[in-house]
Amino acid sequence: MKLKTLLLFIAFCVSSVLIAQDYWQQEVNYKIDVELDDVKHTLSGNEQFEYINNSPHQLNEIYIHLWPNAYSSKKTALAKQTYQMDDNDLTLGPDSLKGFISQLDFKVNGIPVKWDYEAFHRDICILTLNQPLMPGQGISVTTPFFVQIPSGSISRLGHVGQSYQITQWYPKPAVYDKDGWHQMPYLTQGEFYSEYGSFDVSITLPANYVVGATGDLQTASEVQFLSDLAKKTAEELKDIQPGKKNYPKGSNSFPTSSSTKKTIRYTQKNVHDFAWFADKRYMVLKGEVELPHSKRKVTSWAMFTPRNKGLWSKSIEYINDATFYYSKWNGDYPYNQVTAVDGTISAGGGMEYPNVTVIGNSSSPMELEVVIVHEVGHNWFYGQLGSNERVHGWMDEGMNTLNEIRYVQTKYPNNTALSDMVLNGRFHLNDLDHHDMADISYRAIAGIGEDQPIETHSARFTSANYGIIMYQKTGLVFYYLKDYLGEELFDKCMMNYYREWEFKHPQPEDMRASLESSSGKDLKWLFEDLIQTTNHVAVSYTHLTLPTIYSV
């Protein structure tokens, strides 16, 4: 090796080490005890979290998200956004639809602290510390809390009758990183950014509720309860053929709540959120998937209402295949269980949380499979690679859409998903597949000049662009990158990115540096010409050499 080359190599290695040493992130470890009142639709709880300051900065205050307060009035950011989206529940609806969080009494290391709501957002508060939190130090923050659960018709947190979707429900510190505090009001269009740590959560509720949640279930009697339900459900569904159009349906009425209560406990490390879903009607299926690299086995759970039992009869297959293929292409799933639950939500077809996802209504087995795959896939893109979804939503939704497209093209290479959707084959639009569905939707909006850049703040997207650009165009662009690099090199790049940034907060520049380092390619054309503009790429899937970028 020539001296000049050697010196450049040494300089690169030193700079890489320094960059790695410069990275830091905070840690938050939670212990929460909560009880559900399914008559008044409320939660009563106590929370303790350890906040560890791994930053090089002295902290004098901590921003805390109180996201249930987003549902409290017509003045919140959520109410204003949903009103602009022609949803008037919070602005014009009765108080019975609303929700809030109250009875807060924050203490730090057992001593009361001053706190107040942020000036413009009652779903954010600021704790003023009694003494500075120095680098390397930690504090214990405690508070009781009370949540009035809002109607499930509004957004992600809510109840539909006695079916509960308990998400973004507890006081939660905002992320503090190299760019400062990232306090943000709750929005329906625009997701989240949270600190990694651990959870120890105990839930008390009537004994006949079935619960799907983040984390490993520690209560042996509840594990047996779910396993017995799974055997019963499997026996009931053994003769169902999910390909038929007329699915057998059961009653979706709620049984009477048990007069006795149970307390079930979940624990989980290396996650940045905790969600749980409870329904007395749930049927349960249980499965297992072997991961492609480590060969470790992961337990899979599906929970669904009797009315949807025919549609969900193969749901374990969908969960297992999603977990297998995302592991194969990006890196093995690190947790012990993965769960999908059947629910009614107002924030889209499905919504993801660590280990558990809620799935909205689907009209066919294929539609259900795609939604389950997409939402389970968020365990990688948002769950393990914790990007700032509010600001760089494409790093979450777009990368996940890439894997969703790849999944369908891999498992169903001859699929005609788009042709099947277009008026049952009219107009002679034959042989159009799942990839074409994304491609044509993007071309349609770009063709009339209404598209926005991929790198657009989530709240600034139009409703159409939020779905078409952030999800579909990003998926297409990275599908193109896969074809440009070839599958082998692309998979190497993605797995290296996963290894470098698992359980961390990668930014776009971190992703670019990782992919360029692994591929040996200058990807300016991707991260600047395509992601930051409305330029598009003309795709030819044979004999790819260099990308051709067009501005429109």
N, C-alpha and C positions, 0 to 999 in steps of 0.2 A: 504494500500500500504506500503510495507516495505521501511525503510529509504533509503537503497541503491538504490532501484528502483525509489523512489521519487527524490533522488538527480540526478540520470541519466536523468530522465524526465525533471527536471528543467534545467539541462545543455543543453539538446537537444533544449528546447524551447529558451533559451538564445542565443545559437549558431545560430538557425534559424533566430531570430530577427536580429542578427548582420550581417548575410549574406544578408538578405533583405535590411538592412540599407546601406551595402557596395555597392549595385547595383546602378548604375546611367547611364543615357544616355543623349546625347545632344538633342536639339530641334531646328528645322529649320522651319520657317514660311515664305511662299512665297507669293508675289504679282507679277503677270506677265501679261503684255499686249503684244499681238503678232498679226501680220497681215500676212496672206498668200497671196503671189503672185502666182497664178496658171498658169501664162504664163511663168515666169522665174523659177518657182519651188523654191521659197525662202521664208524665214520667216524673218521679221524685228520686233524686240521686245525690251522691257525694263523690267528689272527684279530688284526687291528689295526683299531681304530676311533678316529676323531677325535671327541671330545665337545666341543661348543662351548656355552658358558654364555651364552645370550642373556637370562637372567633378570637382575633387578636385585639379586640376592642372592649373597652369598658362599657357596660350597658347600665343605663339609669332607669330604663322603662322597658316594658314588654307589651306588645300589642297582642290582644286576644280576640279571636273570632267568636262571636255569639250568634251564629248563623240562624238559629230559630227565630230571632227577632226580625229577620227579613220578611217574615210572614205576618208581622204585627200591625201594619197600617198601610195606607195608600201613599205614604211619603217615602217608603224605602226604595232602594235602587231596584230591588226585585219587582216591586209594584209598578214602578215607572217603566221598566223594561217590558213586563208582561202586558201592560196597557198599550204600549206601542205595537205589541204583537197581537192586538185585538183580544186579549184575555183580561176580562174586567173583574175577576173574582176578588182581588185585593183592593181595587179602587172603588168598586160599586157593590160588591157582595156583602152579605151580612157578617157580623162579627163571629158567628158560629163557624165560619170557614177559616178564620185566622188562627195564628199560633204565636207563641213567644217563649222566651226564656226569662226566668226571674228568680228571686230568692237567693241572689248571689251575695257572697260574703267572703271576699278573697283575703287570704292570709299567706304570708311568706315566712317560712320557718316558724309557723305558729303565731306570728305577730301580724295584726291587721295592717293593711296597706291602703293608701289612697288609690282610688280608681274612678274613672269616669268614662262615659261614652265618647267616641270620636265625634267631632263637631257635626259632621254631615251624615253619619251612619250609626244607627243604634244597634247594628249587628257587629260592631267593632268596639272594643273598649281598650283603654290604656291603663296598665298598672304602673304606678310610680313607685319604684323600689325605695325602701327605707335607707338602704345603702347600696352603693354601686356593686354590680356583679362583675367581677374581674375575670379576665381570660383564664380558662382552666377551672373555674369554680362552678358549682351547681347550687341550686336552691330548690326547696320544696314548696309548691304552691297548692293550697287547698281551697275548696269552696263547696258548699251545698248548691244545688240547682234544681229548678222546677221547670218542666217544659209542658206547655199546652200544645198538643200535637195538632197541626193544621189539617185541613182537608187534603186528601191525596189528589184533588183536582188541580192543584196549583203548581206544584213542582215535585222535587224529589223526596223531601221529608213529608210524611203525611199518613193518613189512614183512610181506607175505604171500608166503611162499616168497622168490623173488628179484624180487618187485615192491616197489618202495620208495617210501614217502611221507615225504619229508624236510621236516618242518615244525616250527617252533618248536625249532630244533635247535642254535643257537649262543648263546653268552653275549650278552645283550641288555639294555642299560640300560633301567630303568623310566622312565616319563614323569615329569618334574618340571614342574609348571605352577603357576598362581596358588594352587591349593589344596595345594601341597606334592608330596611323592613319592607315586606310585601303584604301589608294588610290590604284586604280587598273585600268589598261587600259581596254578599251572596247574589248570584245571578242564575237564571235558567240557561240563557245562551252565554256560556263562558264557565269553564270549570275551575279547577282548584290547584293549589300549590301548598304542600304541607311538609313538616319536618318528620324525618324518620326516628323511630325509637321502638318501644315495646308497649304492649297493652296487656292488662290483667283486668278483665271485665266480668262482673257477676250480675246476672239479670234475674229478677224475681217477677213471676207472672203466673196466672192460673195454670194448673198442671197439664191441661189437655192442649196447650199450644205447642205447635211444631215450629222450631226456630232454625233458621239458617243464618250463619254469622261469619265474620272474620275470625280466624284463629283456630286453634286446636281445642276441641271440647274436652274439658278436664273432669266432667261429672259422669262417673261410670254408669249410673242409673239412666242418664239421658242418652248415652251412647247405645245402651241396650234398648231403650224406648224407640230410638230412630231405626236401629237395626231390625227390630220386630216389625215396625211399620213397613220397612223396605221389603221384608219377606212377604208380608201380606199384600203389598201393592204388586210385587212381581207376579204373585200367583193370580191376582185379579186381571193382570194385563197380558198374560201369557198367550192368549189367542187373538190379540188385537193386531190388525194389519194396518199400520199407519199410512200406507199409500192410498187407502180408500178415501173418497171425498166426504163420505158421511161418517164422521168419527162418533163413536159411542160417547155419550155425555152423561155425567152424573149431576146430582144436585149441588148447587153452589150456595145453599143456605147455611148460615152459621149455626153450629150446635151451641147449646148452653155452655157457658164457661164453668169449669170445674170449681167447686167450692173450696178446694185445697190449692195451695200454691207450691211452686217449686223454685229453687234457685239453681241456676246453671252457670258454670264458669268457663270462660275462654281465655287463653293466653296466646300471644304471638309476638315474636321479635321481628325486627327489620321490616316494619310496615309504617305507613304514614297516615293511616286512617283506620277507623273501626266502624262497621255498619252491621245492622242485624234486621231480620225480617221475621215476623211472627204471624201465624195464621192457624186457626184450629182445624181448618178443613184440609190442610195439605196431605196429599199422598206423597210417598217417598220412594225413590229408587237409589240404590247404592251400587257403586262399581269401583273399579281399580284400573289404573293405567301405569304401565312400566315406561319410565323415561328413556329416551333413545341413547343417551350418553352414559349416564351413571348406572342405569338399570334399576334405580331406586323406584319403589312403587308408591303411588299417590292415590289416596281415596277420593272418589268422586261422588257427589250427592246431587240429586235433582228433586225439587219439591214443587208440587203443582196442585191446582185445585181439581176436584173431580170432573168439572165441566171440560177441562182440557186434557183429560187422561189419555185420550186417543192420540192427540197431537203430540203429547210429551212422552209417548211410550218408548221412543228410541233416543230420548234426550241424553242418557248416559253415554251412548255412542258419540254424540256430538261433543259432549264435554271432554271425553277421553281423547278423541281425535284432535280437537283443538289444542289440548295440553301437549299431546305428542308432537304435532307438527310445529307449533311455536317453539317448543323445546329444541327440536331438531335444527331449526333454522336460526335460532337466536341464542339458545343456552337453556339448560335444564331448569324446569320449574323448581324453585327452592323450598316450597312449603309442603306440608303434609296432606292438605285437603284442598279441593276446589269444588265450589258449589254454585248451582244456578237455581234461582227460584222464580216462580210464575207470579207476576204481580201486575198491578195497574199503575202506571206512572204517567206524569204529564210532561216529562222532560225528554221525550224521544222513545224509540223502540226498545231501548234497554239502557241500563246504567250500571257502571262498574264500581266495585270497591275491592280492596285486597281480599283475596280468597273467595269472594262471594259476589254474584251479580244478579240483578233483578231484570227479568225479561218481560216486555210488554206483549200485547196480543199479536198473534201471527195467524195468517190465513192458510198456511200449508206447511208440510214438514220441511221443505227446502228453505222457506223463509225463516222458520224457527231455527233451523240448523245454522244459517248464516248469521242470525242475530246472536245466538249462543256463542258461536265461534268468535265473532267480533268482540263481544263483551268479555268472554274468558281471556281473549288475547290481550285485553288491557292489563292483565296481571304483569305483562312485560312492559308495555308502553303506557306508562303512568304509574303502575305498581312498583316495578323493580327499577325502572329508569324514570326517576321522579322529576320530569321536566316541569317548567312553569306553564301549565295548561292554559291559563288565562291569557298570557302574552304570546306564547309560541304553541298554539293549539295543534299545529301540524305535526309537532314532534310526538304527539300522543295519538290523535285521531288519524292523521295521515299515514304514519308508519304502521299503525294497526290495520288500516284499510289495505295497505300493500300486502300484508300477511293474509288478510281475509281473501283478497283476490287470488293470491297465490294458492291458498288452501283450496278454494273452489276449483281452480284450474288444475290442481294436482289430483284431487280426489274425484273430480267429475270432468275429465278432459274433453268430453263431448257434450258438455252442458249447453243448453240453448235458453239460458235464464232470461235474457232480454226478449227473445222471440216469444217465449211463453207468456210474458207479461203484456205484450202489445196486442190487445184485443184478440187473444186466443189465435194468433197466426194470421189475422187479416193484414192487408197491405203487402203480403208476401215478403215480410221481413224475416227471412229464414236464417237459421244458424248463427244468430247473434247471442253471444254468451255473457257471462258475468263480467268479464273484463270490458266488453263492449258497452255494458250498462253504465259503467263509470265514464268511459270514453265519450259516449254520445251525450251524456248529461253535461259533461264539461264543455264539449264542442258547442253545444246549444247556447250556453250562457256566454261563452267567449265570442261566439259568432255575432252576437248582437251588442258586443262591447260593454256588457254589464258585469264582467268578472273583476275581481280584486286580487292583489298579490297574495300568494300563499302566506307570506310573513305579514299578517295583519292581526292586530289585537282582536281577540275573540268577540268582544263587545262591539267592535266597529264593523264587523261583517254584516252585510245584509243577510236576511234569513236564508235566502237561496244560496248565497256564496258560502255561508257557514257550513252547509252540507256538501255543496258541490266542489268548492275550491279546497277548503281545509281537509276534507276527507278524500274526495275522489281525485282531484288533480294531484294532490301530494302522492296518493297511492299510485297513480299512473306514472308520475315522474320517477319515483323510486323503482317501480316495476321496469321502467326503461333503463335505469341504472343497473339493475340486475342483469338485463339482457346485454347491456353494453360491456359490463365486466365479465359476464359469464357466471353461472350459478356457483361454481366452486369458489371463485375469488369473492363474489358477493357474500356468500355465507361466511367465509373467513372474516370479512370486514365486519359483518353484523355481530358475529360471536365475539370478536375482539372488542367492539364497542360495548357490548353487554358486559364483558368481563371487567373492562376499565371503569364502567360507570354504574354497575349494579348497586342499588341502595344509595345512590347519590343523586345530585341535581345537575344533569348535563344541560348546558346551554347550546345554541346552534353552533357556536364556534368550537365547542368541545366535540360535538358530533363530526363536524367537518374535519377537524384535526385528526380524529381517530380514523375516519374513513380514508382520508388521504394518506395517512401513515401506513395503513394496512394494504391499500390498493397500489400505492406508488403513483397515483394519478393526481393531477391538478384538477380539482373539482370546482373551480370558480364558476364554470358554466352552470353548475347545478345550484350551488348555494347563493350565488349572486344573480346570475342571469335568469334563472327559473324561479327560485323561491322568493326573491325580493321584488319581482316585477310581474307583469301580466304576459310576459313572453311565453310562447309555447314551443313544444318540440314536435317535429314531424317524425313519427315513429315508423320505422321499417324493421320488422323482427327477423330479418335474414341478413347475414353478412354485415352486422353492425361494425362500424369503425369509429367515427367521430360523431358527436351529436350535432344536429343542425338546429339552431335556435332561430325562431322567428319572432319579431316584435309585432304586436297588433295594437 
